[in-house]
């Protein structure tokens, strides 16, 4: 039908109603398309698998078994590449005579596309990509190293030695640098990837994971033993200590909203003989103040935020679930069942992945 047909045959009020219905349908289709293109990949550490949460249809949720003929792997962390073309999991074998691997997964078919073997006797923790998805960086605390791997070839490019007993655990990438949380040395290492230079900043607490704001202004580190979050200002190098509220049992992972205004912090507990926690703290980044507390599941651990900044996802290790939080209301709006002892998680959408 042509526009002239609508103008000639239909009264003006009906034309307006029909136009509104058509626009509503288009908007709904667009929204549906976005939802269909969003998934959460969850590393089930004790399950030896990756859970995939399809945010458009929970009946399509699936599990990817990462075991092979050599046996089962402990799957600690998972990361979607910024270009959205692959998903990587850090996998440590139950059999100590086997090699630790970075396992690459196709985010559409869920097929395992590559197993990058990095050596025996390792303990791979977290993995990240650079912004161009050309390089992979994996933390390895047993040898106090960060291992750089070429994404295309799967070859090890180099290893950054951080120092004896540094115990690197979590890391994030930002503007050509890696920010590495060191549990052993209670510090943060800053690795300049181009020059290879490493600068270590004492933090005075057991640093578990880092977070980098998308505007590049701040880096955060969670300090488990002192129940604090450190805000590091990249330009001035100024450090601000943020004490968590009474009742905190120890923060682990954190993640900032894409607008760089809020930081969500998972308060896990459990380590150092502490009780498990079911809390997520919300920090206003500009003022460096805790502005909210959200109750999720038991032993809150991993954190990631959707690319539109509207939704937070938290792994609850003791409950084998993932909680969904609405950023605007700061309320839990959903919960998904996943595999055993879910650890890290990552967000995939139509054209990429959250860093």
MARRONU-633665 format. One record per residue (C-alpha): residue number from 0; x, y, z. Coordinates in steps of 0.1 Angstrom, whole numbers, always signed. Layout:
residues N
SITE   num      px      py      pz
SITE   NUM       X       Y       Z
...
***
This chain:
residues 355
SITE   num      px      py      pz
SITE     0      +0      +0      +0
SITE     1     +11     +35      -7
SITE     2      +9     +67     +14
SITE     3     -18     +80     -10
SITE     4     -39     +50      -3
SITE     5     -38     +57     +35
SITE     6     -46     +94     +29
SITE     7     -75     +87      +6
SITE     8     -92     +58     +22
SITE     9     -86     +62     +60
SITE    10     -99     +90     +83
SITE    11     -71    +111     +98
SITE    12     -77     +98    +134
SITE    13     -75     +62    +122
SITE    14     -44     +69    +101
SITE    15     -27     +83    +133
SITE    16     -37     +52    +153
SITE    17     -25     +28    +126
SITE    18      +8     +47    +124
SITE    19     +13     +45    +162
SITE    20      +6      +8    +161
SITE    21     +32      +3    +133
SITE    22     +58     +24    +152
SITE    23     +51      +4    +184
SITE    24     +56     -28    +165
SITE    25     +89     -16    +151
SITE    26    +101      -5    +185
SITE    27     +91     -38    +200
SITE    28    +109     -57    +172
SITE    29    +140     -36    +178
SITE    30    +139     -42    +215
SITE    31    +133     -79    +209
SITE    32    +163     -80    +185
SITE    33    +185     -64    +212
SITE    34    +174     -89    +238
SITE    35    +179    -119    +214
SITE    36    +215    -107    +209
SITE    37    +224    -106    +246
SITE    38    +238    -136    +266
SITE    39    +257    -141    +298
SITE    40    +286    -166    +298
SITE    41    +293    -180    +333
SITE    42    +323    -200    +344
SITE    43    +312    -229    +367
SITE    44    +344    -236    +385
SITE    45    +335    -270    +401
SITE    46    +312    -279    +373
SITE    47    +339    -280    +346
SITE    48    +316    -261    +323
SITE    49    +302    -228    +310
SITE    50    +266    -219    +315
SITE    51    +250    -197    +288
SITE    52    +221    -175    +298
SITE    53    +200    -164    +269
SITE    54    +184    -131    +280
SITE    55    +157    -133    +253
SITE    56    +145    -167    +262
SITE    57    +155    -186    +294
SITE    58    +143    -219    +279
SITE    59    +173    -216    +256
SITE    60    +199    -216    +284
SITE    61    +225    -242    +279
SITE    62    +257    -257    +293
SITE    63    +290    -262    +275
SITE    64    +311    -290    +289
SITE    65    +348    -282    +287
SITE    66    +361    -316    +296
SITE    67    +380    -337    +271
SITE    68    +396    -371    +269
SITE    69    +422    -359    +295
SITE    70    +395    -354    +321
SITE    71    +377    -325    +339
SITE    72    +389    -289    +342
SITE    73    +383    -264    +369
SITE    74    +369    -233    +351
SITE    75    +377    -202    +370
SITE    76    +370    -173    +347
SITE    77    +354    -165    +313
SITE    78    +357    -134    +290
SITE    79    +340    -123    +258
SITE    80    +363    -106    +233
SITE    81    +355     -69    +227
SITE    82    +347     -77    +190
SITE    83    +323    -104    +202
SITE    84    +338    -131    +180
SITE    85    +350    -155    +207
SITE    86    +347    -164    +244
SITE    87    +377    -175    +264
SITE    88    +377    -196    +296
SITE    89    +406    -203    +319
SITE    90    +407    -240    +326
SITE    91    +430    -259    +350
SITE    92    +430    -297    +349
SITE    93    +421    -319    +378
SITE    94    +450    -341    +367
SITE    95    +481    -322    +376
SITE    96    +501    -340    +349
SITE    97    +480    -322    +323
SITE    98    +484    -287    +310
SITE    99    +463    -257    +319
SITE   100    +444    -242    +289
SITE   101    +427    -212    +275
SITE   102    +396    -227    +259
SITE   103    +380    -207    +230
SITE   104    +343    -210    +224
SITE   105    +322    -197    +195
SITE   106    +295    -175    +210
SITE   107    +269    -185    +184
SITE   108    +273    -222    +180
SITE   109    +289    -229    +214
SITE   110    +315    -251    +198
SITE   111    +350    -253    +213
SITE   112    +371    -238    +185
SITE   113    +406    -240    +201
SITE   114    +425    -252    +232
SITE   115    +455    -231    +239
SITE   116    +478    -252    +261
SITE   117    +500    -230    +284
SITE   118    +518    -256    +305
SITE   119    +517    -280    +334
SITE   120    +515    -270    +371
SITE   121    +498    -236    +364
SITE   122    +469    -220    +381
SITE   123    +453    -197    +356
SITE   124    +428    -173    +372
SITE   125    +415    -143    +352
SITE   126    +418    -135    +315
SITE   127    +412    -103    +295
SITE   128    +417     -90    +259
SITE   129    +431     -58    +247
SITE   130    +406     -34    +231
SITE   131    +414     -46    +196
SITE   132    +409     -83    +205
SITE   133    +444     -90    +192
SITE   134    +460    -101    +224
SITE   135    +450    -122    +254
SITE   136    +464    -117    +289
SITE   137    +460    -144    +316
SITE   138    +470    -141    +352
SITE   139    +490    -170    +367
SITE   140    +498    -167    +404
SITE   141    +519    -198    +409
SITE   142    +547    -183    +388
SITE   143    +537    -147    +395
SITE   144    +532    -139    +359
SITE   145    +508    -125    +333
SITE   146    +510    -145    +301
SITE   147    +504    -127    +268
SITE   148    +490    -148    +239
SITE   149    +484    -138    +203
SITE   150    +446    -142    +196
SITE   151    +450    -153    +160
SITE   152    +478    -178    +163
SITE   153    +473    -189    +199
SITE   154    +511    -186    +205
SITE   155    +526    -172    +237
SITE   156    +540    -137    +229
SITE   157    +557    -131    +262
SITE   158    +554    -134    +300
SITE   159    +555    -105    +324
SITE   160    +572    -114    +357
SITE   161    +556     -94    +385
SITE   162    +578    -104    +414
SITE   163    +582    -131    +440
SITE   164    +550    -140    +458
SITE   165    +530    -112    +442
SITE   166    +502    -137    +435
SITE   167    +484    -119    +406
SITE   168    +447    -128    +405
SITE   169    +423    -104    +387
SITE   170    +432     -80    +359
SITE   171    +417     -55    +336
SITE   172    +428     -37    +304
SITE   173    +427      +0    +298
SITE   174    +444     +23    +273
SITE   175    +474      +2    +266
SITE   176    +479      -9    +302
SITE   177    +471     -39    +324
SITE   178    +460     -33    +359
SITE   179    +467     -64    +380
SITE   180    +454     -71    +415
SITE   181    +481     -90    +436
SITE   182    +467    -110    +465
SITE   183    +501    -120    +478
SITE   184    +520     -87    +478
SITE   185    +488     -67    +486
SITE   186    +495     -44    +456
SITE   187    +485     -34    +421
SITE   188    +508     -39    +392
SITE   189    +505     -16    +362
SITE   190    +519     -31    +331
SITE   191    +527      -9    +301
SITE   192    +522     -34    +273
SITE   193    +541     -15    +246
SITE   194    +573      -9    +267
SITE   195    +569     -39    +290
SITE   196    +576     -17    +320
SITE   197    +559     -27    +353
SITE   198    +551      -3    +381
SITE   199    +539     -17    +414
SITE   200    +517      +3    +438
SITE   201    +514      -9    +474
SITE   202    +477     -10    +485
SITE   203    +479     -23    +521
SITE   204    +454     -50    +515
SITE   205    +448     -83    +497
SITE   206    +439     -71    +462
SITE   207    +415     -95    +445
SITE   208    +404     -78    +413
SITE   209    +406     -45    +394
SITE   210    +380     -25    +375
SITE   211    +386      +2    +349
SITE   212    +360     +29    +341
SITE   213    +352     +33    +305
SITE   214    +361     +70    +305
SITE   215    +396     +59    +315
SITE   216    +398     +82    +346
SITE   217    +397     +56    +374
SITE   218    +409     +22    +383
SITE   219    +395      +3    +413
SITE   220    +409     -25    +433
SITE   221    +390     -46    +459
SITE   222    +409     -53    +491
SITE   223    +394     -84    +507
SITE   224    +411     -85    +541
SITE   225    +407     -48    +550
SITE   226    +371     -47    +535
SITE   227    +379     -17    +513
SITE   228    +378      -6    +477
SITE   229    +407     +15    +464
SITE   230    +400     +43    +438
SITE   231    +431     +51    +418
SITE   232    +430     +82    +397
SITE   233    +450     +75    +365
SITE   234    +461    +110    +357
SITE   235    +471    +123    +392
SITE   236    +479     +88    +406
SITE   237    +460     +97    +437
SITE   238    +446     +69    +458
SITE   239    +413     +72    +477
SITE   240    +403     +45    +502
SITE   241    +366     +36    +504
SITE   242    +357     +17    +535
SITE   243    +327      -7    +530
SITE   244    +298      -6    +555
SITE   245    +296     -26    +587
SITE   246    +286     -61    +578
SITE   247    +309     -65    +549
SITE   248    +327     -98    +549
SITE   249    +352     -90    +521
SITE   250    +349     -77    +485
SITE   251    +360     -96    +455
SITE   252    +350     -85    +420
SITE   253    +336     -51    +409
SITE   254    +324     -35    +377
SITE   255    +316      +1    +367
SITE   256    +286     +12    +346
SITE   257    +294     +23    +310
SITE   258    +288     +59    +319
SITE   259    +315     +56    +346
SITE   260    +292     +69    +374
SITE   261    +286     +38    +395
SITE   262    +306      +9    +407
SITE   263    +290     -24    +418
SITE   264    +310     -45    +443
SITE   265    +304     -81    +451
SITE   266    +310     -88    +488
SITE   267    +318    -125    +490
SITE   268    +332    -134    +524
SITE   269    +341    -170    +530
SITE   270    +379    -165    +528
SITE   271    +399    -161    +561
SITE   272    +372    -181    +579
SITE   273    +346    -154    +575
SITE   274    +309    -161    +569
SITE   275    +297    -159    +534
SITE   276    +280    -126    +523
SITE   277    +249    -120    +502
SITE   278    +255     -83    +495
SITE   279    +264     -61    +466
SITE   280    +276     -25    +474
SITE   281    +270      +4    +451
SITE   282    +296     +31    +450
SITE   283    +292     +66    +436
SITE   284    +325     +70    +416
SITE   285    +327    +108    +417
SITE   286    +323    +111    +454
SITE   287    +339     +77    +463
SITE   288    +311     +69    +487
SITE   289    +289     +39    +492
SITE   290    +253     +48    +483
SITE   291    +235     +15    +483
SITE   292    +234     -21    +495
SITE   293    +216     -48    +476
SITE   294    +209     -83    +489
SITE   295    +215    -110    +463
SITE   296    +225    -147    +468
SITE   297    +250    -164    +491
SITE   298    +287    -159    +484
SITE   299    +283    -131    +459
SITE   300    +314    -132    +436
SITE   301    +314    -122    +399
SITE   302    +301     -90    +385
SITE   303    +293     -77    +349
SITE   304    +271     -50    +335
SITE   305    +252     -49    +303
SITE   306    +264     -27    +274
SITE   307    +234      -3    +278
SITE   308    +243      +1    +315
SITE   309    +208      -9    +327
SITE   310    +214     -43    +342
SITE   311    +240     -59    +366
SITE   312    +246     -96    +368
SITE   313    +261    -113    +399
SITE   314    +272    -149    +405
SITE   315    +262    -164    +438
SITE   316    +287    -193    +443
SITE   317    +270    -211    +472
SITE   318    +235    -210    +455
SITE   319    +247    -219    +420
SITE   320    +227    -189    +406
SITE   321    +231    -156    +389
SITE   322    +212    -126    +402
SITE   323    +200     -98    +379
SITE   324    +199     -63    +392
SITE   325    +182     -32    +377
SITE   326    +206      -3    +379
SITE   327    +180     +24    +381
SITE   328    +160      +9    +410
SITE   329    +190     -11    +425
SITE   330    +166     -40    +430
SITE   331    +170     -77    +421
SITE   332    +147     -84    +392
SITE   333    +156    -120    +383
SITE   334    +176    -151    +392
SITE   335    +190    -178    +369
SITE   336    +202    -213    +378
SITE   337    +236    -222    +365
SITE   338    +263    -248    +372
SITE   339    +282    -257    +403
SITE   340    +302    -229    +420
SITE   341    +298    -201    +394
SITE   342    +328    -178    +394
SITE   343    +335    -152    +367
SITE   344    +309    -142    +341
SITE   345    +309    -121    +309
SITE   346    +284    -103    +288
SITE   347    +280    -108    +250
SITE   348    +258     -87    +228
SITE   349    +251     -83    +191
SITE   350    +283     -65    +181
SITE   351    +307     -72    +209
SITE   352    +315     -81    +245
SITE   353    +318     -60    +277
SITE   354    +355     -57    +286
***
